[in-house]
């Protein structure tokens, strides 16, 4: 796979790929962790706690999922109302993620939330103290081509 080779060329200690709605449940990636289930990662000897919420996991009761705050949340979908406006000017974010954000103290105190899914809503915004980044890089609507570069972040502990 060209994508796996590209991942291998990236000089990062940790590479997580969050399953999206067009992605297979299984992928043979050697150069990254392909996440298909709700997973909490401790990265860099627990310097960063990362919660990954792949596509298809939002029917779980997320309001009590996490007891202590992850530093970073990665989800394929955005929470409803955050970087989720479609080209038809409709909100298309996940209602369960929004409810979890509003009711789970651990989730709403995360410093960074990375997401995608709504290609035309790519960008960044703060909601209270959390930076939300929609890193979608495909064309608006149904994805057929890449129109923006990837987003790479280098994080340092506080």
Secondary structure, 3 states (H helix, E strand, C coil): CHHHHHHHHCCCCCCEEECCCCCCCCCCCCCCEEECCCEEEEECCCCEEEEEECCCCCCCCHHHCCCCCCCEEEECCCECCCCCECCCCCECCEHHHHHHHHHCCCHHHCCEEEECCCHHHCEEEEECCEEEEECCCECCCCCCCECCCCCCCCCCCC
